[in-house]
Amino acid sequence: MRPTAEMPPRLLRTQEAARFLGISIRTLEKHRTYGTGPIYRKVGGRVLYTIHDLEAWTEIGTRKSTSDKTAGTVFPARPLTPQERGEC
């Protein structure tokens, strides 16, 4: 077996990615529609995610406490307001 460092990243389809994240398939689809979700790839008619991109997306919301001012926000699966998009 080859070492992990030499293997290409495993690509997950929407169902597998949703299971990995612990969210529903529909929620992940909504995130994709609104642009609030993880980076994905489109290969033919398939939507694919790398584990690295899924983990990077969840890291945005990492915090040390409820008052952590440096933490980012993982937005809900809905259209963003102009303020959330940083337009104001």
N, CA, C and O atoms as CSV, one atom per row, in Angstrom:
chain,resi,resn,atom,element,x,y,z
A,1,MET,N,N,0.840,-1.185,0.000
A,1,MET,CA,C,0.000,0.000,0.000
A,1,MET,C,C,0.882,1.244,0.000
A,1,MET,O,O,1.889,1.303,0.705
A,2,ARG,N,N,0.490,2.245,-0.805
A,2,ARG,CA,C,1.262,3.483,-0.885
A,2,ARG,C,C,1.029,4.345,0.355
A,2,ARG,O,O,-0.039,4.277,0.964
A,3,PRO,N,N,2.012,5.146,0.728
A,3,PRO,CA,C,1.806,6.072,1.854
A,3,PRO,C,C,0.710,7.080,1.536
A,3,PRO,O,O,0.498,7.432,0.376
A,4,THR,N,N,0.024,7.537,2.561
A,4,THR,CA,C,-1.086,8.474,2.409
A,4,THR,C,C,-0.648,9.762,1.717
A,4,THR,O,O,-1.419,10.333,0.945
A,5,ALA,N,N,0.566,10.229,1.975
A,5,ALA,CA,C,1.035,11.490,1.401
A,5,ALA,C,C,1.056,11.449,-0.120
A,5,ALA,O,O,0.938,12.496,-0.756
A,6,GLU,N,N,1.203,10.275,-0.722
A,6,GLU,CA,C,1.272,10.152,-2.170
A,6,GLU,C,C,-0.105,9.961,-2.806
A,6,GLU,O,O,-0.250,10.114,-4.019
A,7,MET,N,N,-1.089,9.636,-2.021
A,7,MET,CA,C,-2.412,9.359,-2.577
A,7,MET,C,C,-3.147,10.664,-2.854
A,7,MET,O,O,-3.027,11.614,-2.081
A,8,PRO,N,N,-3.903,10.724,-3.942
A,8,PRO,CA,C,-4.690,11.932,-4.207
A,8,PRO,C,C,-5.787,12.079,-3.163
A,8,PRO,O,O,-6.170,11.095,-2.529
A,9,PRO,N,N,-6.305,13.307,-2.973
A,9,PRO,CA,C,-7.368,13.494,-1.976
A,9,PRO,C,C,-8.611,12.710,-2.369
A,9,PRO,O,O,-8.960,12.631,-3.547
A,10,ARG,N,N,-9.266,12.141,-1.390
A,10,ARG,CA,C,-10.496,11.410,-1.644
A,10,ARG,C,C,-11.604,12.405,-1.883
A,10,ARG,O,O,-11.759,13.371,-1.136
A,11,LEU,N,N,-12.365,12.171,-2.915
A,11,LEU,CA,C,-13.476,13.057,-3.241
A,11,LEU,C,C,-14.782,12.435,-2.760
A,11,LEU,O,O,-15.056,11.261,-3.009
A,12,LEU,N,N,-15.578,13.238,-2.070
A,12,LEU,CA,C,-16.845,12.775,-1.522
A,12,LEU,C,C,-17.995,13.367,-2.313
A,12,LEU,O,O,-17.960,14.539,-2.688
A,13,ARG,N,N,-19.007,12.566,-2.564
A,13,ARG,CA,C,-20.225,13.068,-3.188
A,13,ARG,C,C,-21.060,13.741,-2.101
A,13,ARG,O,O,-20.734,13.660,-0.917
A,14,THR,N,N,-22.137,14.403,-2.513
A,14,THR,CA,C,-22.927,15.203,-1.580
A,14,THR,C,C,-23.401,14.385,-0.379
A,14,THR,O,O,-23.294,14.845,0.758
A,15,GLN,N,N,-23.913,13.203,-0.610
A,15,GLN,CA,C,-24.416,12.381,0.502
A,15,GLN,C,C,-23.305,12.059,1.492
A,15,GLN,O,O,-23.509,12.150,2.702
A,16,GLU,N,N,-22.129,11.683,0.989
A,16,GLU,CA,C,-21.005,11.363,1.871
A,16,GLU,C,C,-20.506,12.611,2.605
A,16,GLU,O,O,-20.176,12.551,3.790
A,17,ALA,N,N,-20.455,13.734,1.897
A,17,ALA,CA,C,-19.994,14.981,2.510
A,17,ALA,C,C,-20.946,15.426,3.618
A,17,ALA,O,O,-20.510,15.864,4.682
A,18,ALA,N,N,-22.241,15.310,3.363
A,18,ALA,CA,C,-23.232,15.684,4.381
A,18,ALA,C,C,-23.084,14.798,5.617
A,18,ALA,O,O,-23.148,15.283,6.747
A,19,ARG,N,N,-22.890,13.530,5.402
A,19,ARG,CA,C,-22.699,12.607,6.525
A,19,ARG,C,C,-21.422,12.966,7.287
A,19,ARG,O,O,-21.418,12.957,8.518
A,20,PHE,N,N,-20.354,13.278,6.581
A,20,PHE,CA,C,-19.083,13.673,7.201
A,20,PHE,C,C,-19.271,14.903,8.080
A,20,PHE,O,O,-18.720,14.975,9.178
A,21,LEU,N,N,-20.059,15.883,7.594
A,21,LEU,CA,C,-20.292,17.124,8.337
A,21,LEU,C,C,-21.354,16.997,9.417
A,21,LEU,O,O,-21.424,17.833,10.318
A,22,GLY,N,N,-22.178,15.961,9.338
A,22,GLY,CA,C,-23.256,15.795,10.306
A,22,GLY,C,C,-24.448,16.679,10.018
A,22,GLY,O,O,-25.183,17.050,10.932
A,23,ILE,N,N,-24.650,17.024,8.736
A,23,ILE,CA,C,-25.809,17.822,8.344
A,23,ILE,C,C,-26.594,17.058,7.280
A,23,ILE,O,O,-26.114,16.058,6.746
A,24,SER,N,N,-27.790,17.528,6.979
A,24,SER,CA,C,-28.596,16.828,5.986
A,24,SER,C,C,-28.096,17.139,4.579
A,24,SER,O,O,-27.445,18.157,4.345
A,25,ILE,N,N,-28.408,16.252,3.660
A,25,ILE,CA,C,-28.054,16.453,2.254
A,25,ILE,C,C,-28.676,17.751,1.754
A,25,ILE,O,O,-28.017,18.540,1.076
A,26,ARG,N,N,-29.935,17.969,2.085
A,26,ARG,CA,C,-30.646,19.165,1.628
A,26,ARG,C,C,-29.981,20.444,2.147
A,26,ARG,O,O,-29.888,21.430,1.416
A,27,THR,N,N,-29.523,20.435,3.393
A,27,THR,CA,C,-28.839,21.608,3.941
A,27,THR,C,C,-27.551,21.880,3.173
A,27,THR,O,O,-27.247,23.033,2.868
A,28,LEU,N,N,-26.796,20.839,2.858
A,28,LEU,CA,C,-25.567,21.013,2.092
A,28,LEU,C,C,-25.883,21.531,0.685
A,28,LEU,O,O,-25.154,22.372,0.158
A,29,GLU,N,N,-26.950,21.041,0.086
A,29,GLU,CA,C,-27.372,21.530,-1.230
A,29,GLU,C,C,-27.748,23.017,-1.165
A,29,GLU,O,O,-27.405,23.788,-2.062
A,30,LYS,N,N,-28.452,23.410,-0.101
A,30,LYS,CA,C,-28.819,24.819,0.066
A,30,LYS,C,C,-27.577,25.689,0.232
A,30,LYS,O,O,-27.492,26.770,-0.351
A,31,HIS,N,N,-26.611,25.219,1.026
A,31,HIS,CA,C,-25.360,25.958,1.186
A,31,HIS,C,C,-24.693,26.171,-0.173
A,31,HIS,O,O,-24.173,27.251,-0.454
A,32,ARG,N,N,-24.712,25.156,-0.993
A,32,ARG,CA,C,-24.111,25.260,-2.322
A,32,ARG,C,C,-24.857,26.294,-3.170
A,32,ARG,O,O,-24.230,27.082,-3.878
A,33,THR,N,N,-26.175,26.296,-3.102
A,33,THR,CA,C,-26.989,27.233,-3.868
A,33,THR,C,C,-26.736,28.671,-3.435
A,33,THR,O,O,-26.622,29.557,-4.282
A,34,TYR,N,N,-26.647,28.916,-2.134
A,34,TYR,CA,C,-26.495,30.270,-1.601
A,34,TYR,C,C,-25.035,30.724,-1.524
A,34,TYR,O,O,-24.768,31.890,-1.235
A,35,GLY,N,N,-24.107,29.834,-1.774
A,35,GLY,CA,C,-22.696,30.207,-1.701
A,35,GLY,C,C,-22.165,30.329,-0.293
A,35,GLY,O,O,-21.151,30.991,-0.070
A,36,THR,N,N,-22.834,29.700,0.669
A,36,THR,CA,C,-22.407,29.783,2.071
A,36,THR,C,C,-21.692,28.523,2.536
A,36,THR,O,O,-21.269,28.441,3.689
A,37,GLY,N,N,-21.555,27.558,1.665
A,37,GLY,CA,C,-21.001,26.264,2.050
A,37,GLY,C,C,-19.547,26.085,1.682
A,37,GLY,O,O,-18.868,27.029,1.278
A,38,PRO,N,N,-19.082,24.860,1.829
A,38,PRO,CA,C,-17.690,24.555,1.512
A,38,PRO,C,C,-17.436,24.597,0.007
A,38,PRO,O,O,-18.361,24.498,-0.798
A,39,ILE,N,N,-16.176,24.745,-0.349
A,39,ILE,CA,C,-15.761,24.699,-1.752
A,39,ILE,C,C,-16.084,23.318,-2.298
A,39,ILE,O,O,-15.919,22.314,-1.605
A,40,TYR,N,N,-16.542,23.273,-3.534
A,40,TYR,CA,C,-16.831,21.991,-4.177
A,40,TYR,C,C,-16.307,21.999,-5.594
A,40,TYR,O,O,-15.943,23.044,-6.134
A,41,ARG,N,N,-16.273,20.825,-6.186
A,41,ARG,CA,C,-15.842,20.668,-7.564
A,41,ARG,C,C,-16.982,20.077,-8.369
A,41,ARG,O,O,-17.781,19.296,-7.852
A,42,LYS,N,N,-17.055,20.450,-9.627
A,42,LYS,CA,C,-18.070,19.901,-10.506
A,42,LYS,C,C,-17.326,19.100,-11.573
A,42,LYS,O,O,-16.583,19.669,-12.373
A,43,VAL,N,N,-17.521,17.804,-11.586
A,43,VAL,CA,C,-16.873,16.920,-12.550
A,43,VAL,C,C,-17.975,16.201,-13.307
A,43,VAL,O,O,-18.664,15.339,-12.762
A,44,GLY,N,N,-18.130,16.569,-14.578
A,44,GLY,CA,C,-19.268,16.061,-15.324
A,44,GLY,C,C,-20.519,16.597,-14.659
A,44,GLY,O,O,-20.638,17.805,-14.455
A,45,GLY,N,N,-21.443,15.736,-14.321
A,45,GLY,CA,C,-22.645,16.152,-13.616
A,45,GLY,C,C,-22.554,15.960,-12.116
A,45,GLY,O,O,-23.534,16.166,-11.400
A,46,ARG,N,N,-21.386,15.567,-11.637
A,46,ARG,CA,C,-21.236,15.257,-10.210
A,46,ARG,C,C,-20.648,16.416,-9.424
A,46,ARG,O,O,-19.755,17.120,-9.895
A,47,VAL,N,N,-21.163,16.598,-8.226
A,47,VAL,CA,C,-20.616,17.569,-7.277
A,47,VAL,C,C,-19.748,16.780,-6.313
A,47,VAL,O,O,-20.193,15.794,-5.726
A,48,LEU,N,N,-18.503,17.221,-6.153
A,48,LEU,CA,C,-17.549,16.505,-5.314
A,48,LEU,C,C,-16.876,17.454,-4.335
A,48,LEU,O,O,-16.623,18.617,-4.651
A,49,TYR,N,N,-16.592,16.945,-3.149
A,49,TYR,CA,C,-15.936,17.708,-2.088
A,49,TYR,C,C,-14.694,16.948,-1.647
A,49,TYR,O,O,-14.688,15.717,-1.638
A,50,THR,N,N,-13.634,17.680,-1.278
A,50,THR,CA,C,-12.487,17.032,-0.649
A,50,THR,C,C,-12.670,17.131,0.863
A,50,THR,O,O,-13.312,18.056,1.361
A,51,ILE,N,N,-12.114,16.196,1.566
A,51,ILE,CA,C,-12.176,16.221,3.030
A,51,ILE,C,C,-11.490,17.487,3.541
A,51,ILE,O,O,-11.956,18.111,4.494
A,52,HIS,N,N,-10.388,17.861,2.906
A,52,HIS,CA,C,-9.665,19.075,3.305
A,52,HIS,C,C,-10.581,20.300,3.214
A,52,HIS,O,O,-10.600,21.118,4.135
A,53,ASP,N,N,-11.340,20.442,2.124
A,53,ASP,CA,C,-12.230,21.596,1.961
A,53,ASP,C,C,-13.368,21.577,2.972
A,53,ASP,O,O,-13.776,22.631,3.462
A,54,LEU,N,N,-13.883,20.399,3.290
A,54,LEU,CA,C,-14.943,20.290,4.293
A,54,LEU,C,C,-14.422,20.702,5.664
A,54,LEU,O,O,-15.082,21.444,6.392
A,55,GLU,N,N,-13.237,20.215,6.009
A,55,GLU,CA,C,-12.641,20.575,7.300
A,55,GLU,C,C,-12.311,22.059,7.365
A,55,GLU,O,O,-12.507,22.692,8.402
A,56,ALA,N,N,-11.808,22.621,6.262
A,56,ALA,CA,C,-11.483,24.051,6.230
A,56,ALA,C,C,-12.733,24.900,6.445
A,56,ALA,O,O,-12.685,25.921,7.131
A,57,TRP,N,N,-13.845,24.478,5.860
A,57,TRP,CA,C,-15.100,25.222,6.027
A,57,TRP,C,C,-15.545,25.201,7.485
A,57,TRP,O,O,-15.974,26.227,8.013
A,58,THR,N,N,-15.450,24.059,8.134
A,58,THR,CA,C,-15.863,23.989,9.539
A,58,THR,C,C,-14.911,24.754,10.453
A,58,THR,O,O,-15.321,25.227,11.514
A,59,GLU,N,N,-13.647,24.881,10.055
A,59,GLU,CA,C,-12.663,25.621,10.864
A,59,GLU,C,C,-13.021,27.094,10.979
A,59,GLU,O,O,-12.605,27.753,11.932
A,60,ILE,N,N,-13.784,27.626,10.026
A,60,ILE,CA,C,-14.164,29.033,10.069
A,60,ILE,C,C,-14.857,29.364,11.391
A,60,ILE,O,O,-14.667,30.450,11.938
A,61,GLY,N,N,-15.654,28.436,11.899
A,61,GLY,CA,C,-16.412,28.680,13.122
A,61,GLY,C,C,-15.714,28.275,14.405
A,61,GLY,O,O,-16.333,28.267,15.469
A,62,THR,N,N,-14.429,27.938,14.322
A,62,THR,CA,C,-13.687,27.525,15.519
A,62,THR,C,C,-13.571,28.678,16.498
A,62,THR,O,O,-13.210,29.792,16.116
A,63,ARG,N,N,-13.875,28.415,17.751
A,63,ARG,CA,C,-13.780,29.439,18.794
A,63,ARG,C,C,-13.312,28.829,20.112
A,63,ARG,O,O,-13.454,27.630,20.353
A,64,LYS,N,N,-12.756,29.685,20.948
A,64,LYS,CA,C,-12.292,29.268,22.274
A,64,LYS,C,C,-13.343,29.497,23.338
A,64,LYS,O,O,-13.383,28.785,24.342
A,65,SER,N,N,-14.202,30.495,23.123
A,65,SER,CA,C,-15.248,30.797,24.087
A,65,SER,C,C,-16.395,31.488,23.365
A,65,SER,O,O,-16.283,31.826,22.187
A,66,THR,N,N,-17.489,31.693,24.073
A,66,THR,CA,C,-18.635,32.372,23.472
A,66,THR,C,C,-18.365,33.843,23.198
A,66,THR,O,O,-19.080,34.473,22.419
A,67,SER,N,N,-17.336,34.391,23.836
A,67,SER,CA,C,-17.009,35.804,23.631
A,67,SER,C,C,-15.812,35.990,22.704
A,67,SER,O,O,-15.256,37.086,22.635
A,68,ASP,N,N,-15.411,34.954,22.001
A,68,ASP,CA,C,-14.258,35.009,21.101
A,68,ASP,C,C,-14.537,35.976,19.955
A,68,ASP,O,O,-15.380,35.705,19.100
A,69,LYS,N,N,-13.827,37.104,19.940
A,69,LYS,CA,C,-14.047,38.149,18.932
A,69,LYS,C,C,-13.358,37.836,17.602
A,69,LYS,O,O,-13.706,38.418,16.575
A,70,THR,N,N,-12.381,36.919,17.612
A,70,THR,CA,C,-11.628,36.625,16.396
A,70,THR,C,C,-12.246,35.487,15.587
A,70,THR,O,O,-11.777,35.185,14.490
A,71,ALA,N,N,-13.281,34.861,16.111
A,71,ALA,CA,C,-13.887,33.720,15.422
A,71,ALA,C,C,-14.662,34.179,14.194
A,71,ALA,O,O,-15.269,35.250,14.183
A,72,GLY,N,N,-14.626,33.351,13.170
A,72,GLY,CA,C,-15.404,33.618,11.972
A,72,GLY,C,C,-16.826,33.116,12.150
A,72,GLY,O,O,-17.188,32.626,13.220
A,73,THR,N,N,-17.616,33.237,11.121
A,73,THR,CA,C,-19.007,32.798,11.178
A,73,THR,C,C,-19.295,31.839,10.046
A,73,THR,O,O,-19.037,32.142,8.881
A,74,VAL,N,N,-19.828,30.687,10.389
A,74,VAL,CA,C,-20.356,29.768,9.382
A,74,VAL,C,C,-21.833,30.115,9.285
A,74,VAL,O,O,-22.615,29.804,10.183
A,75,PHE,N,N,-22.204,30.759,8.194
A,75,PHE,CA,C,-23.565,31.243,8.041
A,75,PHE,C,C,-24.545,30.104,7.803
A,75,PHE,O,O,-24.164,29.043,7.308
A,76,PRO,N,N,-25.822,30.326,8.158
A,76,PRO,CA,C,-26.837,29.313,7.867
A,76,PRO,C,C,-27.077,29.225,6.362
A,76,PRO,O,O,-26.666,30.106,5.606
A,77,ALA,N,N,-27.736,28.171,5.944
A,77,ALA,CA,C,-28.015,27.939,4.526
A,77,ALA,C,C,-29.201,28.789,4.086
A,77,ALA,O,O,-30.335,28.315,4.007
A,78,ARG,N,N,-28.912,30.050,3.805
A,78,ARG,CA,C,-29.924,30.998,3.330
A,78,ARG,C,C,-29.190,32.118,2.602
A,78,ARG,O,O,-27.975,32.255,2.741
A,79,PRO,N,N,-29.919,32.920,1.825
A,79,PRO,CA,C,-29.245,34.048,1.166
A,79,PRO,C,C,-28.664,35.003,2.205
A,79,PRO,O,O,-29.297,35.278,3.224
A,80,LEU,N,N,-27.469,35.501,1.947
A,80,LEU,CA,C,-26.821,36.410,2.883
A,80,LEU,C,C,-27.334,37.828,2.698
A,80,LEU,O,O,-27.673,38.241,1.589
A,81,THR,N,N,-27.387,38.568,3.801
A,81,THR,CA,C,-27.757,39.984,3.750
A,81,THR,C,C,-26.550,40.766,3.218
A,81,THR,O,O,-25.433,40.250,3.222
A,82,PRO,N,N,-26.766,42.008,2.759
A,82,PRO,CA,C,-25.616,42.819,2.320
A,82,PRO,C,C,-24.555,42.989,3.412
A,82,PRO,O,O,-23.359,43.010,3.120
A,83,GLN,N,N,-24.994,43.109,4.669
A,83,GLN,CA,C,-24.040,43.240,5.786
A,83,GLN,C,C,-23.211,41.971,5.925
A,83,GLN,O,O,-22.002,42.050,6.141
A,84,GLU,N,N,-23.827,40.816,5.807
A,84,GLU,CA,C,-23.102,39.552,5.942
A,84,GLU,C,C,-22.134,39.353,4.772
A,84,GLU,O,O,-21.081,38.733,4.926
A,85,ARG,N,N,-22.500,39.882,3.609
A,85,ARG,CA,C,-21.613,39.775,2.444
A,85,ARG,C,C,-20.494,40.795,2.507
A,85,ARG,O,O,-19.565,40.743,1.701
A,86,GLY,N,N,-20.568,41.724,3.452
A,86,GLY,CA,C,-19.545,42.754,3.615
A,86,GLY,C,C,-19.694,43.898,2.637
A,86,GLY,O,O,-18.709,44.567,2.322
A,87,GLU,N,N,-20.906,44.144,2.145
A,87,GLU,CA,C,-21.145,45.193,1.173
A,87,GLU,C,C,-21.435,46.535,1.819
A,87,GLU,O,O,-21.447,47.556,1.130
A,88,CYS,N,N,-21.668,46.560,3.118
A,88,CYS,CA,C,-21.983,47.830,3.786
A,88,CYS,C,C,-20.877,48.251,4.688
A,88,CYS,O,O,-20.969,49.297,5.331
